[in-house]
Amino acid sequence: MKELHEIIQSKFGISDKVLEYCIQKESELTQQFQAIDNIAEYNQLKVLSAMQKNRLSDIHFAATTGYGYNDLGRDVLEAIYADTFQAEAGLVRPQLTCGTHALAVALSGNLRPGDELLSPVGIPYDTLQGVIGIRKERGSLSEYGITYRQVDFLPNGKFDFDGIEKAINKKTKLVTIQRSKGYLWRISLSVAQIKELISFIKSIKKDVICMVDNCYGEFVEIQEPSEVGADLMVGSLIKNPGGGLAPIGGYIVGKEEFVQNAAYRLTAPGLGKEVGATLGITPSFTQGFFMAPQVVNGSLKTAVFAAKLFEDIGFSVLPKSTETRADIVQLIQMGSAENVIAFCQGIQKGAPVDSYVTPEPWDMPGYDCPVIMAAGAFVQGSSIELSADSPIKPPYHVFMQGGLSWHHGKIGVMIGLQTMVDKGLIQL
């Protein structure tokens, strides 16, 4: 389409060579895009069915204040989450400020002094390390006498089942399974892999609580971990399930007992889920959840497109463009700090917000090295919006995720590639 190509070049500075390259690579992704569309349609119908089952009405969009007693919209939304994810109960609140907070609430609500927490999938994401006490922080679980044990993946990337069996003991109360890769070069876990792992753990200790950190994974497959044995599933609303409309919040779904335990930690013993005003935010939460399958669809297409562009140039990517995905995160091994910075600055140029800002590496709280983050987002820190970030240390992996729509994600990645070409870092 002539007009489309003209605006891409005139408004966004994409050269003939980069445009031709990107058009060609997109044309080779028809099969992958069709599979992503099929998953999105299935998940859209799951959400629609849950909303209809719970008789969602405009009365549920009314704001509550103060204690938030009898907040009908909040209660219906939590039932919609539970039904969509085939869980007994849900906790969906703006008082959960981020994914790390939701995980901390779930952990501290269900662990007691003397209990042990096990991660059978290696070290958790950086910010959760402070929650657990792997990295010393005030108020960590370790300060309350909760111990931690970890089993790393085998060199081939498989679960170390022998090591996991040896690690589980009479103190093991809760197992935390991080689905996404964090800042690690490893595969993200599919629902099938999570099912296998939970089944193995339950065969050793039936009453252990299995919690899945599902951040970046919602609606990527047609099933969720809560449908295959997870007792708790936790995530952030400024990632996949918020659909780009939720301005804050997190969710916890799972077994009624464990969700209630988390609720008592979030509010206070004896209060639990009964309090917590929504302050007029319920429409954004509800509509965002309705839009989430389509937004995740755009994010996945953006990730596959980026993988195709860079793997065909010669960069190592994870996952590859032809591989099945378990989350929206795309890793690209850039090989140098210069490549990382140029790509992230290009992603920022393609943003709808703060496109004129040039991101630079800085010492972010909770990280052990400078980090560069490109995120021109409507919601601060929203990872479902197109963003790219990387710790500035070898081997210089860029972690790219998001894209509220495929068409925005596509031009953002193209500008990232163009920026690297303009700086003479790569040639097509």
LOVODO-778853 format. One record per residue (C-alpha): residue number from 1; residue in three letters; z, y, x. Coordinates in nm, 2 decimals, decimal comma, padded with zeros to 4 digits. Layout:
N
{k->NUM r->ALA z->Z y->Y x->X};
...
! end
This chain:
428
{k->1 r->MET z->00,00 y->00,00 x->00,00};
{k->2 r->LYS z->-00,12 y->00,32 x->00,17};
{k->3 r->GLU z->00,13 y->00,55 x->00,02};
{k->4 r->LEU z->00,42 y->00,33 x->00,12};
{k->5 r->HIS z->00,30 y->00,31 x->00,48};
{k->6 r->GLU z->00,26 y->00,68 x->00,49};
{k->7 r->ILE z->00,61 y->00,76 x->00,38};
{k->8 r->ILE z->00,75 y->00,50 x->00,62};
{k->9 r->GLN z->00,57 y->00,67 x->00,91};
{k->10 r->SER z->00,59 y->01,03 x->00,81};
{k->11 r->LYS z->00,96 y->01,04 x->00,69};
{k->12 r->PHE z->01,11 y->00,78 x->00,91};
{k->13 r->GLY z->00,92 y->00,79 x->01,24};
{k->14 r->ILE z->00,79 y->00,44 x->01,24};
{k->15 r->SER z->00,50 y->00,39 x->01,48};
{k->16 r->ASP z->00,18 y->00,20 x->01,40};
{k->17 r->LYS z->00,28 y->-00,08 x->01,63};
{k->18 r->VAL z->00,63 y->-00,13 x->01,49};
{k->19 r->LEU z->00,50 y->-00,10 x->01,13};
{k->20 r->GLU z->00,23 y->-00,36 x->01,19};
{k->21 r->TYR z->00,48 y->-00,59 x->01,36};
{k->22 r->CYS z->00,73 y->-00,56 x->01,07};
{k->23 r->ILE z->00,46 y->-00,61 x->00,80};
{k->24 r->GLN z->00,35 y->-00,93 x->00,97};
{k->25 r->LYS z->00,70 y->-01,07 x->01,01};
{k->26 r->GLU z->00,79 y->-00,99 x->00,65};
{k->27 r->SER z->00,48 y->-01,18 x->00,53};
{k->28 r->GLU z->00,61 y->-01,49 x->00,71};
{k->29 r->LEU z->00,94 y->-01,50 x->00,51};
{k->30 r->THR z->00,81 y->-01,58 x->00,16};
{k->31 r->GLN z->00,98 y->-01,92 x->00,15};
{k->32 r->GLN z->01,32 y->-01,79 x->00,27};
{k->33 r->PHE z->01,31 y->-01,50 x->00,03};
{k->34 r->GLN z->01,23 y->-01,73 x->-00,27};
{k->35 r->ALA z->01,53 y->-01,95 x->-00,19};
{k->36 r->ILE z->01,76 y->-01,64 x->-00,17};
{k->37 r->ASP z->01,62 y->-01,52 x->-00,51};
{k->38 r->ASN z->01,70 y->-01,85 x->-00,67};
{k->39 r->ILE z->02,06 y->-01,84 x->-00,55};
{k->40 r->ALA z->02,10 y->-01,48 x->-00,67};
{k->41 r->GLU z->01,97 y->-01,58 x->-01,02};
{k->42 r->TYR z->02,21 y->-01,87 x->-01,04};
{k->43 r->ASN z->02,51 y->-01,66 x->-00,94};
{k->44 r->GLN z->02,41 y->-01,38 x->-01,17};
{k->45 r->LEU z->02,43 y->-01,62 x->-01,46};
{k->46 r->LYS z->02,77 y->-01,74 x->-01,35};
{k->47 r->VAL z->02,91 y->-01,39 x->-01,36};
{k->48 r->LEU z->02,74 y->-01,31 x->-01,69};
{k->49 r->SER z->02,88 y->-01,63 x->-01,84};
{k->50 r->ALA z->03,24 y->-01,54 x->-01,73};
{k->51 r->MET z->03,21 y->-01,19 x->-01,87};
{k->52 r->GLN z->03,09 y->-01,32 x->-02,20};
{k->53 r->LYS z->03,36 y->-01,60 x->-02,21};
{k->54 r->ASN z->03,63 y->-01,34 x->-02,16};
{k->55 r->ARG z->03,48 y->-01,11 x->-02,43};
{k->56 r->LEU z->03,45 y->-00,81 x->-02,20};
{k->57 r->SER z->03,44 y->-00,49 x->-02,40};
{k->58 r->ASP z->03,43 y->-00,11 x->-02,33};
{k->59 r->ILE z->03,79 y->-00,10 x->-02,44};
{k->60 r->HIS z->03,87 y->-00,28 x->-02,11};
{k->61 r->PHE z->03,74 y->00,03 x->-01,92};
{k->62 r->ALA z->04,03 y->00,25 x->-02,03};
{k->63 r->ALA z->04,25 y->00,39 x->-01,75};
{k->64 r->THR z->04,62 y->00,31 x->-01,71};
{k->65 r->THR z->04,88 y->00,50 x->-01,51};
{k->66 r->GLY z->05,24 y->00,45 x->-01,40};
{k->67 r->TYR z->05,36 y->00,09 x->-01,42};
{k->68 r->GLY z->05,03 y->-00,02 x->-01,56};
{k->69 r->TYR z->05,19 y->-00,25 x->-01,82};
{k->70 r->ASN z->04,95 y->-00,41 x->-02,06};
{k->71 r->ASP z->04,64 y->-00,31 x->-01,86};
{k->72 r->LEU z->04,39 y->-00,51 x->-02,06};
{k->73 r->GLY z->04,09 y->-00,43 x->-01,84};
{k->74 r->ARG z->04,28 y->-00,55 x->-01,53};
{k->75 r->ASP z->04,38 y->-00,87 x->-01,69};
{k->76 r->VAL z->04,03 y->-00,95 x->-01,82};
{k->77 r->LEU z->03,88 y->-00,87 x->-01,48};
{k->78 r->GLU z->04,12 y->-01,11 x->-01,31};
{k->79 r->ALA z->04,02 y->-01,38 x->-01,57};
{k->80 r->ILE z->03,65 y->-01,31 x->-01,50};
{k->81 r->TYR z->03,71 y->-01,36 x->-01,12};
{k->82 r->ALA z->03,90 y->-01,68 x->-01,18};
{k->83 r->ASP z->03,64 y->-01,82 x->-01,42};
{k->84 r->THR z->03,35 y->-01,72 x->-01,19};
{k->85 r->PHE z->03,51 y->-01,88 x->-00,89};
{k->86 r->GLN z->03,65 y->-02,18 x->-01,09};
{k->87 r->ALA z->04,01 y->-02,09 x->-01,01};
{k->88 r->GLU z->04,33 y->-02,10 x->-01,21};
{k->89 r->ALA z->04,42 y->-01,74 x->-01,16};
{k->90 r->GLY z->04,31 y->-01,42 x->-01,00};
{k->91 r->LEU z->04,46 y->-01,11 x->-00,85};
{k->92 r->VAL z->04,21 y->-00,82 x->-00,83};
{k->93 r->ARG z->04,37 y->-00,49 x->-00,74};
{k->94 r->PRO z->04,30 y->-00,15 x->-00,59};
{k->95 r->GLN z->04,65 y->-00,18 x->-00,43};
{k->96 r->LEU z->04,50 y->-00,44 x->-00,20};
{k->97 r->THR z->04,36 y->-00,19 x->00,05};
{k->98 r->CYS z->04,13 y->-00,41 x->00,25};
{k->99 r->GLY z->04,05 y->-00,77 x->00,33};
{k->100 r->THR z->04,31 y->-00,79 x->00,60};
{k->101 r->HIS z->04,57 y->-00,66 x->00,36};
{k->102 r->ALA z->04,47 y->-00,92 x->00,10};
{k->103 r->LEU z->04,50 y->-01,20 x->00,36};
{k->104 r->ALA z->04,84 y->-01,06 x->00,47};
{k->105 r->VAL z->04,97 y->-01,06 x->00,11};
{k->106 r->ALA z->04,84 y->-01,41 x->00,05};
{k->107 r->LEU z->05,00 y->-01,54 x->00,37};
{k->108 r->SER z->05,33 y->-01,36 x->00,35};
{k->109 r->GLY z->05,37 y->-01,45 x->-00,02};
{k->110 r->ASN z->05,33 y->-01,82 x->00,05};
{k->111 r->LEU z->05,50 y->-01,87 x->00,39};
{k->112 r->ARG z->05,87 y->-01,87 x->00,46};
{k->113 r->PRO z->06,07 y->-01,87 x->00,78};
{k->114 r->GLY z->06,04 y->-02,20 x->00,96};
{k->115 r->ASP z->05,69 y->-02,27 x->00,82};
{k->116 r->GLU z->05,39 y->-02,31 x->01,04};
{k->117 r->LEU z->05,04 y->-02,16 x->00,99};
{k->118 r->LEU z->04,75 y->-02,36 x->01,12};
{k->119 r->SER z->04,40 y->-02,23 x->01,20};
{k->120 r->PRO z->04,16 y->-02,53 x->01,24};
{k->121 r->VAL z->03,86 y->-02,31 x->01,31};
{k->122 r->GLY z->03,97 y->-02,12 x->01,63};
{k->123 r->ILE z->04,11 y->-01,78 x->01,66};
{k->124 r->PRO z->04,10 y->-01,56 x->01,35};
{k->125 r->TYR z->03,94 y->-01,22 x->01,33};
{k->126 r->ASP z->04,09 y->-00,94 x->01,55};
{k->127 r->THR z->04,29 y->-00,76 x->01,28};
{k->128 r->LEU z->04,44 y->-01,08 x->01,14};
{k->129 r->GLN z->04,57 y->-01,16 x->01,49};
{k->130 r->GLY z->04,82 y->-00,88 x->01,45};
{k->131 r->VAL z->04,92 y->-01,00 x->01,10};
{k->132 r->ILE z->05,00 y->-01,35 x->01,24};
{k->133 r->GLY z->05,16 y->-01,23 x->01,56};
{k->134 r->ILE z->04,90 y->-01,37 x->01,80};
{k->135 r->ARG z->04,88 y->-01,01 x->01,91};
{k->136 r->LYS z->05,23 y->-00,84 x->01,89};
{k->137 r->GLU z->05,25 y->-00,60 x->01,60};
{k->138 r->ARG z->05,55 y->-00,48 x->01,40};
{k->139 r->GLY z->05,60 y->-00,68 x->01,08};
{k->140 r->SER z->05,39 y->-00,97 x->01,19};
{k->141 r->LEU z->05,46 y->-01,32 x->01,05};
{k->142 r->SER z->05,60 y->-01,43 x->01,38};
{k->143 r->GLU z->05,88 y->-01,17 x->01,34};
{k->144 r->TYR z->05,99 y->-01,36 x->01,03};
{k->145 r->GLY z->06,01 y->-01,69 x->01,21};
{k->146 r->ILE z->05,67 y->-01,82 x->01,10};
{k->147 r->THR z->05,50 y->-02,01 x->01,38};
{k->148 r->TYR z->05,13 y->-02,05 x->01,45};
{k->149 r->ARG z->04,91 y->-02,33 x->01,58};
{k->150 r->GLN z->04,53 y->-02,32 x->01,64};
{k->151 r->VAL z->04,26 y->-02,58 x->01,70};
{k->152 r->ASP z->03,93 y->-02,46 x->01,84};
{k->153 r->PHE z->03,59 y->-02,59 x->01,76};
{k->154 r->LEU z->03,45 y->-02,86 x->01,99};
{k->155 r->PRO z->03,19 y->-02,75 x->02,25};
{k->156 r->ASN z->02,91 y->-02,86 x->02,01};
{k->157 r->GLY z->03,04 y->-02,63 x->01,74};
{k->158 r->LYS z->03,18 y->-02,91 x->01,52};
{k->159 r->PHE z->03,54 y->-02,94 x->01,38};
{k->160 r->ASP z->03,78 y->-03,11 x->01,62};
{k->161 r->PHE z->03,92 y->-03,36 x->01,36};
{k->162 r->ASP z->04,13 y->-03,54 x->01,62};
{k->163 r->GLY z->04,29 y->-03,21 x->01,73};
{k->164 r->ILE z->04,34 y->-03,10 x->01,37};
{k->165 r->GLU z->04,52 y->-03,43 x->01,29};
{k->166 r->LYS z->04,75 y->-03,40 x->01,59};
{k->167 r->ALA z->04,83 y->-03,03 x->01,50};
{k->168 r->ILE z->04,94 y->-03,10 x->01,14};
{k->169 r->ASN z->05,31 y->-03,17 x->01,13};
{k->170 r->LYS z->05,60 y->-03,15 x->00,89};
{k->171 r->LYS z->05,63 y->-02,77 x->00,94};
{k->172 r->THR z->05,26 y->-02,71 x->00,85};
{k->173 r->LYS z->05,27 y->-02,52 x->00,53};
{k->174 r->LEU z->04,94 y->-02,34 x->00,51};
{k->175 r->VAL z->04,60 y->-02,38 x->00,67};
{k->176 r->THR z->04,38 y->-02,07 x->00,70};
{k->177 r->ILE z->04,01 y->-02,12 x->00,72};
{k->178 r->GLN z->03,79 y->-01,82 x->00,82};
{k->179 r->ARG z->03,45 y->-01,87 x->00,67};
{k->180 r->SER z->03,27 y->-01,60 x->00,86};
{k->181 r->LYS z->03,23 y->-01,58 x->01,24};
{k->182 r->GLY z->03,42 y->-01,26 x->01,31};
{k->183 r->TYR z->03,33 y->-01,13 x->01,65};
{k->184 r->LEU z->03,24 y->-01,47 x->01,78};
{k->185 r->TRP z->02,92 y->-01,64 x->01,85};
{k->186 r->ARG z->02,96 y->-01,94 x->01,62};
{k->187 r->ILE z->02,81 y->-02,05 x->01,29};
{k->188 r->SER z->02,97 y->-01,93 x->00,97};
{k->189 r->LEU z->03,10 y->-02,21 x->00,76};
{k->190 r->SER z->02,90 y->-02,34 x->00,46};
{k->191 r->VAL z->03,08 y->-02,45 x->00,14};
{k->192 r->ALA z->02,99 y->-02,81 x->00,22};
{k->193 r->GLN z->03,16 y->-02,78 x->00,56};
{k->194 r->ILE z->03,47 y->-02,62 x->00,41};
{k->195 r->LYS z->03,48 y->-02,90 x->00,16};
{k->196 r->GLU z->03,47 y->-03,16 x->00,43};
{k->197 r->LEU z->03,74 y->-02,98 x->00,63};
{k->198 r->ILE z->03,98 y->-02,94 x->00,33};
{k->199 r->SER z->03,93 y->-03,30 x->00,23};
{k->200 r->PHE z->04,02 y->-03,42 x->00,58};
{k->201 r->ILE z->04,33 y->-03,19 x->00,59};
{k->202 r->LYS z->04,45 y->-03,30 x->00,25};
{k->203 r->SER z->04,41 y->-03,67 x->00,34};
{k->204 r->ILE z->04,66 y->-03,61 x->00,62};
{k->205 r->LYS z->04,90 y->-03,38 x->00,43};
{k->206 r->LYS z->04,84 y->-03,36 x->00,06};
{k->207 r->ASP z->05,07 y->-03,07 x->-00,02};
{k->208 r->VAL z->04,95 y->-02,83 x->00,25};
{k->209 r->ILE z->04,80 y->-02,50 x->00,11};
{k->210 r->CYS z->04,44 y->-02,45 x->00,22};
{k->211 r->MET z->04,34 y->-02,08 x->00,21};
{k->212 r->VAL z->03,99 y->-01,96 x->00,28};
{k->213 r->ASP z->03,91 y->-01,62 x->00,41};
{k->214 r->ASN z->03,59 y->-01,57 x->00,21};
{k->215 r->CYS z->03,50 y->-01,23 x->00,34};
{k->216 r->TYR z->03,11 y->-01,19 x->00,37};
{k->217 r->GLY z->03,06 y->-01,52 x->00,19};
{k->218 r->GLU z->03,07 y->-01,45 x->-00,18};
{k->219 r->PHE z->02,75 y->-01,53 x->-00,37};
{k->220 r->VAL z->02,57 y->-01,65 x->-00,06};
{k->221 r->GLU z->02,56 y->-02,00 x->-00,20};
{k->222 r->ILE z->02,58 y->-02,13 x->-00,55};
{k->223 r->GLN z->02,94 y->-02,26 x->-00,50};
{k->224 r->GLU z->03,25 y->-02,10 x->-00,35};
{k->225 r->PRO z->03,53 y->-02,26 x->-00,15};
{k->226 r->SER z->03,76 y->-02,24 x->-00,45};
{k->227 r->GLU z->03,53 y->-02,48 x->-00,63};
{k->228 r->VAL z->03,56 y->-02,75 x->-00,36};
{k->229 r->GLY z->03,93 y->-02,77 x->-00,29};
{k->230 r->ALA z->04,06 y->-02,44 x->-00,16};
{k->231 r->ASP z->04,40 y->-02,36 x->-00,30};
{k->232 r->LEU z->04,35 y->-01,99 x->-00,23};
{k->233 r->MET z->04,04 y->-01,78 x->-00,16};
{k->234 r->VAL z->04,07 y->-01,42 x->-00,04};
{k->235 r->GLY z->03,82 y->-01,14 x->00,01};
{k->236 r->SER z->03,76 y->-00,76 x->00,01};
{k->237 r->LEU z->03,59 y->-00,56 x->-00,27};
{k->238 r->ILE z->03,42 y->-00,33 x->-00,03};
{k->239 r->LYS z->03,23 y->-00,64 x->00,08};
{k->240 r->ASN z->03,02 y->-00,88 x->-00,13};
{k->241 r->PRO z->03,21 y->-00,89 x->-00,47};
{k->242 r->GLY z->03,24 y->-00,52 x->-00,51};
{k->243 r->GLY z->02,87 y->-00,49 x->-00,54};
{k->244 r->GLY z->02,87 y->-00,15 x->-00,35};
{k->245 r->LEU z->03,05 y->00,01 x->-00,65};
{k->246 r->ALA z->03,41 y->-00,07 x->-00,58};
{k->247 r->PRO z->03,56 y->00,21 x->-00,38};
{k->248 r->ILE z->03,86 y->00,00 x->-00,26};
{k->249 r->GLY z->04,04 y->-00,32 x->-00,33};
{k->250 r->GLY z->04,07 y->-00,69 x->-00,26};
{k->251 r->TYR z->04,10 y->-01,02 x->-00,45};
{k->252 r->ILE z->04,30 y->-01,34 x->-00,43};
{k->253 r->VAL z->04,20 y->-01,63 x->-00,65};
{k->254 r->GLY z->04,33 y->-01,99 x->-00,66};
{k->255 r->LYS z->04,61 y->-02,20 x->-00,79};
{k->256 r->GLU z->04,83 y->-02,02 x->-01,04};
{k->257 r->GLU z->05,15 y->-02,08 x->-00,83};
{k->258 r->PHE z->05,01 y->-01,95 x->-00,51};
{k->259 r->VAL z->04,84 y->-01,64 x->-00,67};
{k->260 r->GLN z->05,17 y->-01,55 x->-00,83};
{k->261 r->ASN z->05,35 y->-01,59 x->-00,50};
{k->262 r->ALA z->05,10 y->-01,34 x->-00,35};
{k->263 r->ALA z->05,15 y->-01,10 x->-00,65};
{k->264 r->TYR z->05,53 y->-01,10 x->-00,59};
{k->265 r->ARG z->05,46 y->-00,99 x->-00,24};
{k->266 r->LEU z->05,21 y->-00,73 x->-00,34};
{k->267 r->THR z->05,45 y->-00,56 x->-00,59};
{k->268 r->ALA z->05,80 y->-00,69 x->-00,59};
{k->269 r->PRO z->06,00 y->-01,01 x->-00,68};
{k->270 r->GLY z->06,03 y->-01,03 x->-01,05};
{k->271 r->LEU z->05,74 y->-00,80 x->-01,12};
{k->272 r->GLY z->05,43 y->-00,97 x->-00,98};
{k->273 r->LYS z->05,11 y->-00,93 x->-01,17};
{k->274 r->GLU z->05,27 y->-00,74 x->-01,46};
{k->275 r->VAL z->05,26 y->-00,40 x->-01,29};
{k->276 r->GLY z->04,99 y->-00,21 x->-01,11};
{k->277 r->ALA z->04,80 y->00,07 x->-01,28};
{k->278 r->THR z->04,42 y->00,07 x->-01,23};
{k->279 r->LEU z->04,39 y->00,45 x->-01,26};
{k->280 r->GLY z->04,04 y->00,44 x->-01,42};
{k->281 r->ILE z->03,89 y->00,22 x->-01,15};
{k->282 r->THR z->03,82 y->-00,09 x->-01,36};
{k->283 r->PRO z->03,46 y->00,01 x->-01,46};
{k->284 r->SER z->03,36 y->00,03 x->-01,09};
{k->285 r->PHE z->03,53 y->-00,30 x->-01,02};
{k->286 r->THR z->03,37 y->-00,47 x->-01,32};
{k->287 r->GLN z->03,02 y->-00,33 x->-01,29};
{k->288 r->GLY z->03,03 y->-00,39 x->-00,91};
{k->289 r->PHE z->03,11 y->-00,76 x->-00,97};
{k->290 r->PHE z->02,82 y->-00,78 x->-01,22};
{k->291 r->MET z->02,59 y->-00,63 x->-00,96};
{k->292 r->ALA z->02,72 y->-00,83 x->-00,67};
{k->293 r->PRO z->02,48 y->-01,13 x->-00,68};
{k->294 r->GLN z->02,18 y->-00,88 x->-00,66};
{k->295 r->VAL z->02,34 y->-00,67 x->-00,38};
{k->296 r->VAL z->02,41 y->-00,99 x->-00,18};
{k->297 r->ASN z->02,05 y->-01,09 x->-00,24};
{k->298 r->GLY z->01,94 y->-00,76 x->-00,07};
{k->299 r->SER z->02,18 y->-00,81 x->00,22};
{k->300 r->LEU z->02,06 y->-01,17 x->00,28};
{k->301 r->LYS z->01,70 y->-01,06 x->00,29};
{k->302 r->THR z->01,79 y->-00,78 x->00,53};
{k->303 r->ALA z->01,96 y->-01,03 x->00,76};
{k->304 r->VAL z->01,68 y->-01,28 x->00,75};
{k->305 r->PHE z->01,43 y->-01,00 x->00,82};
{k->306 r->ALA z->01,63 y->-00,88 x->01,12};
{k->307 r->ALA z->01,66 y->-01,23 x->01,26};
{k->308 r->LYS z->01,28 y->-01,28 x->01,23};
{k->309 r->LEU z->01,20 y->-00,95 x->01,40};
{k->310 r->PHE z->01,43 y->-01,00 x->01,70};
{k->311 r->GLU z->01,39 y->-01,38 x->01,75};
{k->312 r->ASP z->01,01 y->-01,34 x->01,77};
{k->313 r->ILE z->01,06 y->-01,08 x->02,04};
{k->314 r->GLY z->01,27 y->-01,32 x->02,24};
{k->315 r->PHE z->01,63 y->-01,23 x->02,15};
{k->316 r->SER z->01,88 y->-01,50 x->02,07};
{k->317 r->VAL z->01,99 y->-01,47 x->01,70};
{k->318 r->LEU z->02,25 y->-01,65 x->01,49};
{k->319 r->PRO z->02,16 y->-01,78 x->01,24};
{k->320 r->LYS z->01,78 y->-01,81 x->01,29};
{k->321 r->SER z->01,55 y->-01,68 x->01,02};
{k->322 r->THR z->01,48 y->-02,03 x->00,90};
{k->323 r->GLU z->01,84 y->-02,15 x->00,89};
{k->324 r->THR z->02,05 y->-02,18 x->00,58};
{k->325 r->ARG z->02,31 y->-01,90 x->00,55};
{k->326 r->ALA z->02,68 y->-01,91 x->00,48};
{k->327 r->ASP z->02,75 y->-01,53 x->00,49};
{k->328 r->ILE z->02,56 y->-01,20 x->00,51};
{k->329 r->VAL z->02,63 y->-01,14 x->00,88};
{k->330 r->GLN z->02,35 y->-01,15 x->01,13};
{k->331 r->LEU z->02,42 y->-01,18 x->01,50};
{k->332 r->ILE z->02,18 y->-01,06 x->01,76};
{k->333 r->GLN z->02,25 y->-01,11 x->02,13};
{k->334 r->MET z->02,13 y->-00,78 x->02,27};
{k->335 r->GLY z->02,20 y->-00,85 x->02,64};
{k->336 r->SER z->02,31 y->-00,50 x->02,74};
{k->337 r->ALA z->02,52 y->-00,21 x->02,62};
{k->338 r->GLU z->02,21 y->00,01 x->02,61};
{k->339 r->ASN z->02,04 y->-00,22 x->02,36};
{k->340 r->VAL z->02,35 y->-00,24 x->02,15};
{k->341 r->ILE z->02,40 y->00,13 x->02,13};
{k->342 r->ALA z->02,03 y->00,21 x->02,06};
{k->343 r->PHE z->02,01 y->-00,04 x->01,78};
{k->344 r->CYS z->02,33 y->00,08 x->01,62};
{k->345 r->GLN z->02,22 y->00,44 x->01,65};
{k->346 r->GLY z->01,89 y->00,34 x->01,48};
{k->347 r->ILE z->02,08 y->00,18 x->01,19};
{k->348 r->GLN z->02,28 y->00,50 x->01,15};
{k->349 r->LYS z->01,96 y->00,70 x->01,14};
{k->350 r->GLY z->01,85 y->00,49 x->00,85};
{k->351 r->ALA z->02,16 y->00,55 x->00,64};
{k->352 r->PRO z->02,18 y->00,75 x->00,32};
{k->353 r->VAL z->02,51 y->00,91 x->00,43};
{k->354 r->ASP z->02,56 y->01,07 x->00,78};
{k->355 r->SER z->02,21 y->00,98 x->00,90};
{k->356 r->TYR z->02,23 y->01,28 x->01,13};
{k->357 r->VAL z->02,54 y->01,15 x->01,31};
{k->358 r->THR z->02,51 y->00,96 x->01,64};
{k->359 r->PRO z->02,76 y->00,68 x->01,67};
{k->360 r->GLU z->02,92 y->00,62 x->02,01};
{k->361 r->PRO z->03,16 y->00,34 x->02,13};
{k->362 r->TRP z->03,53 y->00,43 x->02,10};
{k->363 r->ASP z->03,87 y->00,26 x->02,12};
{k->364 r->MET z->03,93 y->00,15 x->01,76};
{k->365 r->PRO z->04,28 y->00,04 x->01,66};
{k->366 r->GLY z->04,32 y->-00,34 x->01,65};
{k->367 r->TYR z->04,05 y->-00,41 x->01,91};
{k->368 r->ASP z->04,07 y->-00,49 x->02,28};
{k->369 r->CYS z->03,77 y->-00,30 x->02,40};
{k->370 r->PRO z->03,55 y->00,00 x->02,29};
{k->371 r->VAL z->03,36 y->-00,07 x->01,97};
{k->372 r->ILE z->03,05 y->00,10 x->01,83};
{k->373 r->MET z->03,01 y->00,11 x->01,45};
{k->374 r->ALA z->02,71 y->00,23 x->01,26};
{k->375 r->ALA z->02,79 y->00,27 x->00,89};
{k->376 r->GLY z->02,65 y->00,56 x->00,69};
{k->377 r->ALA z->02,81 y->00,43 x->00,38};
{k->378 r->PHE z->02,91 y->00,58 x->00,04};
{k->379 r->VAL z->03,24 y->00,40 x->00,07};
{k->380 r->GLN z->03,42 y->00,43 x->00,41};
{k->381 r->GLY z->03,41 y->00,09 x->00,59};
{k->382 r->SER z->03,20 y->-00,08 x->00,32};
{k->383 r->SER z->03,05 y->-00,38 x->00,49};
{k->384 r->ILE z->02,82 y->-00,46 x->00,20};
{k->385 r->GLU z->02,64 y->-00,14 x->00,28};
{k->386 r->LEU z->02,40 y->-00,16 x->00,57};
{k->387 r->SER z->02,61 y->-00,15 x->00,89};
{k->388 r->ALA z->02,60 y->-00,27 x->01,25};
{k->389 r->ASP z->02,89 y->-00,29 x->01,49};
{k->390 r->SER z->02,96 y->-00,45 x->01,83};
{k->391 r->PRO z->03,24 y->-00,47 x->02,09};
{k->392 r->ILE z->03,10 y->-00,32 x->02,41};
{k->393 r->LYS z->03,14 y->-00,62 x->02,63};
{k->394 r->PRO z->02,92 y->-00,91 x->02,75};
{k->395 r->PRO z->02,72 y->-01,08 x->02,62};
{k->396 r->TYR z->02,67 y->-00,77 x->02,39};
{k->397 r->HIS z->02,64 y->-00,92 x->02,04};
{k->398 r->VAL z->02,55 y->-00,70 x->01,76};
{k->399 r->PHE z->02,69 y->-00,79 x->01,42};
{k->400 r->MET z->02,48 y->-00,66 x->01,14};
{k->401 r->GLN z->02,55 y->-00,70 x->00,77};
{k->402 r->GLY z->02,49 y->-00,55 x->00,43};
{k->403 r->GLY z->02,23 y->-00,35 x->00,26};
{k->404 r->LEU z->02,28 y->-00,24 x->-00,10};
{k->405 r->SER z->01,91 y->-00,31 x->-00,16};
{k->406 r->TRP z->01,65 y->-00,50 x->00,03};
{k->407 r->HIS z->01,42 y->-00,20 x->00,05};
{k->408 r->HIS z->01,69 y->00,01 x->00,22};
{k->409 r->GLY z->01,80 y->-00,27 x->00,45};
{k->410 r->LYS z->01,44 y->-00,32 x->00,56};
{k->411 r->ILE z->01,38 y->00,04 x->00,66};
{k->412 r->GLY z->01,71 y->00,05 x->00,83};
{k->413 r->VAL z->01,63 y->-00,25 x->01,05};
{k->414 r->MET z->01,29 y->-00,11 x->01,12};
{k->415 r->ILE z->01,44 y->00,22 x->01,24};
{k->416 r->GLY z->01,68 y->00,02 x->01,46};
{k->417 r->LEU z->01,39 y->-00,16 x->01,62};
{k->418 r->GLN z->01,19 y->00,17 x->01,65};
{k->419 r->THR z->01,49 y->00,34 x->01,83};
{k->420 r->MET z->01,49 y->00,06 x->02,09};
{k->421 r->VAL z->01,12 y->00,09 x->02,14};
{k->422 r->ASP z->01,14 y->00,47 x->02,17};
{k->423 r->LYS z->01,41 y->00,44 x->02,44};
{k->424 r->GLY z->01,18 y->00,20 x->02,64};
{k->425 r->LEU z->01,43 y->-00,09 x->02,60};
{k->426 r->ILE z->01,18 y->-00,33 x->02,44};
{k->427 r->GLN z->00,80 y->-00,36 x->02,41};
{k->428 r->LEU z->00,60 y->-00,51 x->02,13};
! end
